[in-house]
Amino acid sequence: MKERRPKLLFDGRSGESLTYDDLRRELANEVVFLNPVCRPQSAVEAVRAFVKAVVTGQELVLLDPAQTEAEISAMGFSPKNLSRREEVRGKKLPEDPVAWWDIFSEEENSFKLTLFTSGTTGQPKRAVHSLKSLARMVRRSSTQQSSVWGMGYHPTHIAGIQVLVQALANGNPLVLLHGIDGESSLSLMAKEKITHLAASPSFFRQIPKGSPPSTTVRSLTLGAEPARQEDFSRLRDLFPQARLRNAYASTEAGTLLMGEEEVLTIPPESKELVRIQDGQIFVAASAWRATLKDRVGEDWIPTGDRVEWVDHKPGWFRILGRQEDSISTGGWQVNPHEVEAALREFPGIKDCRVYGRKNSLLGNVVAADIVTSDSSKGVMDSDIRRFLADRLQNHKLPRFIRRVAEVPRTRTGKIRRL
């Protein structure tokens, strides 16, 4: 019999932890207290609220603690909403957390989770998920029960929730790496013996080049933003024992696509929910958990994510980026992700952002913000452009290069473009 691991969550940044036994004892009480609208002040509080709502079959609104008072008010929540507490009937659970999933996933469960998008294209939209929609890609097996999950996402975001659900389904411990620098993350992976790791490409790019490889991680999944081949090339060196995978998910629909390295395919679980049309990913309206005010009656919802099929693997494709990210310059369309990938190859560039800058003649020109290492302070823009000219067509070269302290990102880690 597998040794039962007591921790459900360990927050590597704060040092706080939450055990399965903590929750089991709390849920065994005759009365359990829940905040239906939860703005958690810690990752532990977020996970506790989620598990309690799932087990008792309640509805939960989970807000990002980084959202401002003005944002929360604009989404329709008042201080009274946030302070409201409800009493619900408790529930006894087995000592072995592996058995928990069978209990609350097979019963008629009225659990609902409301999350909000990051709001990068306007007002944050709410998406309401059932346990079934969150668990669409969950894998359960006896071998999965020995996994130790590391997570580079916050548990109030859809990517973090999906990893949490996977861990819960197998009674696994979960180590939160969100907000920790790259070098410390590697140390924590070794200390906690993490076997499965899920994070964004941006999370891994902060790991210093030349870092010693990790030997405990055997499965690594990228998500939240497009990953490029250079990301996977570096990850193969950092995690030589790991199977490298790629996931596609959204707050509105949950996880829909899985793939190997940078290419994706539509898995059997999503055959009726996803299709590729005119080079873009469409999601079935039945799987879309957000309000569709202007698309009532439509069966398929365009995501705005552009793809291209790969010749060597029929049925597989790579994501090029979002339609609105494309930079139109002098009649050409430039993919900023391609330019960013080339910039990251330049020695001393730690991070970058490529975007369109208005131009009266060309409509837009390509611009770039770069974060450089201390050893690269004297590098000239002309040096960078010469380097890029060997890798990119002329219309893709940044006409403006600006040095910045950091690249602005959304709460989910995606680059915030102008």
N, C-alpha and C positions, 0 to 999 in steps of 0.2 A: 504493500500500500504506500502511495506517495506521502512523503512527509508534509504535513500541513504547514504552510507558511503563514505566520500570523499577520503580516503587514498587507493591507490593501494598498495604501499609498504612503510613499515617503517623499517629501518635498526636499529635494537636494539643495534648494536655495535657502529656505528658512529653517530646515532641520525638523519641521513638524512631521508627525506621522499619524496615520489612522489605521487601526487593525480591523480585521474581520470580526474578531471577538468584541471589540468596542461596539461595533454596529449591531452585532447579534444580541448583545445584552440590552442595548438601547431599544431595539425593535421588539424585544420580548416584553416590554412594559405594557400594561393594559392600555395606557394612553401614550401616544407619540405626538410630539409637537412638530409642526411643519410651517415654514414660511412659503406660501404659494408663489409669492414674487420674491426671489432671492437675489440679492446683490452681494455675493460672498466676499468677505474680506481676506480670504485665504483659499488656496487650492483645496485644503482639507475640508473647509466649510462647503465648497462647491460639490465635492465628491460625496460628502455626507448627505447633503440635500438631495442629490440625484438618486442615490441608493435608497434612501428612505421613501422617496416618491415612487420609485419603481416597485419596491416590495409592498407598499400599502396601496398601490394602484391609484395614486393621486396625480393631479395636474400640477406642473411646475413651470414657472417662468424663470429662466436663468439668465441674469444680466451680467455683462462684463464689468468687473470692478473698476476698470480703467475709464468707463464711460463717465462723462461729466454730468452734473446735475441738470444742465440745460438739455443734454441729449436724452436723458432719462425722462425728463418732463415732456419733451417733444414726442416721445414714443407713447405718451399717455399714462405715465406712472407718477404718482404723488408720494410724498413721504408717508402718508397713511397706508398706501399700498405696500410699501417696503416694510413697514412695521407690523403688518397684520400677521397674526399667528393662529393656526388652526389646530384643533385636537382631532386625531384620527385613531382608530383602533390599531393596537400593536399586533405583531405577528411573530410566532416562534419559528426560528430557522434552525436547521441542523448545524452541528459543530463544524462539519466539513464544508467549507464554502463552495467546493465543487458541485455540491448538491443543490445549492441555492437556485441556480439558473433554471433547473427543471421545474422548480416550484412556481416561480413567478413568470416564466415564459410560456408555460403550458396552460395556465389558468386564464380565465376571461379577465383580462387586465385593462382597466380604464386609464392607465398611465398615459399622460401626454406631456411632452417637453416642448416648450417654446423657446427658440433661440432667435437671435437677430443677426442679420448680415452686417458686415463691417461698415457699410454705408459709403463706400468709395465712389459710387456713382449716384449719390443722392441720399435721401433719408433712409436709415436702416429699415429693412423689411423683416417682418416676423415670419418665421417658419415653424410649423407645429408638427412634431414627429410622434409617431407611436413607437412602442418598443420593437414592433415588427420591422418598421422602416429603418430603425437604427441598427438592427441586427441582421440586415440583409446579407452582409458579407462575413458574418461571424463564422469562425472555424472552431469546432470542438472535437477533441480526441484525447486519448490517454497520454499521447506524447506531448500535447499542448499543455497539459497540467504541470509540467516541470518548467514552463517558460517564466522568465523574469522580464517584464516589459520596461523599457525606457521610453520616455515621451518628451519631445521637444515642443509640444503645444500646450496651451492653457486649457484646463478642463471646462471652461465656459464657451469654447469654440467647437464647432462640429467635428473638426479633426481630432481634438482631444477627447470628445465624447465617444467617438468611434473606437479609439484605442482603449478607453475605459471599459466600454461594453465588451470588447474582445477579452480583456483581462478578467472581468467579472464572470464571463461565460465559462472560464476554466479555473476559477479560483486562484488566479495569479496575483503576485505582488506587482506593483506599478511604481516606478521611480520617476519623479518629475524633474526634467532637466531644463525646463523653460526658464529663461532669464539667467542662465549660468553661462559663463564664458567657455570657449571651446576647450582650453586646456583643462579646466576644472571638470568639464563634462566627461572627458576621457578618463580622468582619475576616478570619477564616481562610477562610470561604467565598469571599470575593473574592480572597484571595491564592492559594488553590489552584485557583481557577476551577471550583468545584464545579457540576456540571450537574444532578445527581440527588441528592435529599435525603430521608432517611427518619428520622423521630424521633417522639416522643410529643407530644401537645398540651401537656403540662406543660413539655417542653423549649422550645417556641416561646413559651410565656407568659412566660418569663424574659427575653425580648428586650425592652428598654426601649421604651415607646411613643414614637412620633416618630422611631424609628431610620430612617436612609435605606434605601430599597429596594435589594434585591439584583437585579442584572440578569443574572447568569450562570446561576442556577437555572432550569431549564426543566421539571422534574418534581419534585413534592413528594408524599410519601406519609406519612400519619399512621397510627399504630398503637399498640398496647399498652394503650390506654384509650379510652373513648368520646370522640369529638370532637363539638363542638357547632357550630351555625351561626355563633356569634360568633367561634369559632376561625378558621373559614374566611374570614369577612369581614375579619379582621385580616390573615390570610396573603395574601389577594389584594392588599392594599396593600404588604406586605413583599416579596412575590415576584410582581410583576406579569406576568412572562414565563412563570410556571410553570403547568403543568397540575396541579390539586390532586386528590389521590386519597386514599382511605381504605382501610385493610386490616384484616381480622379474622383473628387467628391465636391459637393457644394452644400452650403447651409440649407438651401431650398430642397435638395433631393437626397442628401446623404451620399454614401459611397456607391458609385455606379460602375466604375471601370478599374481593372487591374492589369498590370503588365510586367514585362521583364525589362529591366533597365529603362531606356528612354521611350520604348514603344509600348503601346497599349492595345488591348483588344476588348471586345464586348463579351464578358463571361456569361455562362448559361443563366445565372440569376438575373441578368439585366437584358436578356434578349428582347423582351417585350417592352422594355422601358427606355432604351436608347437606340438612336439610329444616326447615321452620318448622311447628311444631305447638303449638297452644294458646298462641300468642304467645311461643314460646320457641325458641331454636336447638337443634337436635338434630344430633349427629354420628354417622355410621355407626360401629359397633363396629370394623369393618375398618380404619378410619382412625385409631382411638384408640390411641396408642402407649404408654399407661400401663396398669398392672395394673388389672383390673376385678374385684376380689375379690368384691364384693357384686352384680355384674351379669352373672354368667356366664349365657350363653344369650340375653342381650338383643341385639337387632340395632341399636338406636339408643340413644345416650347423651345425656341432657339436660345442657346446658352451664350452665344457670342464667342465661343472658343473655336478657333480655326484649327484644322488638322490637315495633314498630308499623308497619303498612303505610302507605305514602304514597299519597294519592289521585291525585296528578297524574302518577304514574309507575308503572303497573302492574308488579308483579313486583319492586319495589324497597321497601326498608324502612329504618328507622333503629333503632339500638340504644338502648334506654332505660336500660340498666344491669343489674347482676346482681340476681337475685331477693332475695338476702340483704341487699343494700344498702338496699332499700326500708324506709322508716320508718313504722311503724304508730302513728298518734296519734289517739286519740278516734274510731276507726272509719274514719279516712281513711288512704290510702296516699300517702306523699310520696316523690317521686324526688329524692334529694339532688343529683343532677347538675343538675337544673333550678334548684334554689335556688343552687347554686354559680355557675351561669351568670349569674344575676341579680346576685349579690354582686360578681362581677368587673366588672360595668358601673359600679359605684360608684367615683368618682374616688379614687385613693389606696389601693385594696385591690389588693395585688400577688398574693396567693394566698389560698386559703381551703379549708376542709374542713367539710362538713355531715354530721351524724350524729344518731342518736337518743340521748336521755338519759332514763333510767328515770324514770317519774312514776307515783305511786300512783293517781292519778285517771284519767289518759289512757293509761296503759301506757307511752308515750314522749312526749316533746316534742322539737321540732326544736331542735338546738343548732348553733352555728357557731364555728369557730376562724378568725381572720382574721390575715393578715400585712399591715401597712400601711406606707406610705412615711413618711419622716420628716416630710413636709409635712402629713400627715394625723393626727398624734398627738392633736390636740385635738378630733377628730370624736367626737361622742356616739353612743351606741348608738341613741338615739331618732332621730337623723338618718338612720342606716342603715335603721332599720325603716320610717320614712316613705318613704324612697326605694323600698324593696322593696314596700311596700303598693300602689304604683302598678303593680307588675309581677306580683305573686303573690297568690293567695287567702290569706285570713287564716290557715288551718290550716297553711300552708307557711312562715309567717314564723318565723324563729329566736326562741325565747323566751330563749335564753341566747347571748350573744356574748362570746367570749373572745379577747383579743389574744395572739398567740404570735410567737416569733421565726421559726419555720418550721413548715411542715406536714409531719407524718411521712409518709414514703412507703416502699413496698417497694423491694427492690433493682432491680426493673424499672421504677420510676418511678410506679407506681400509688399513689393516696392510700390510706393505711392508716386504715381506719375503726374506731371503737370497737365 
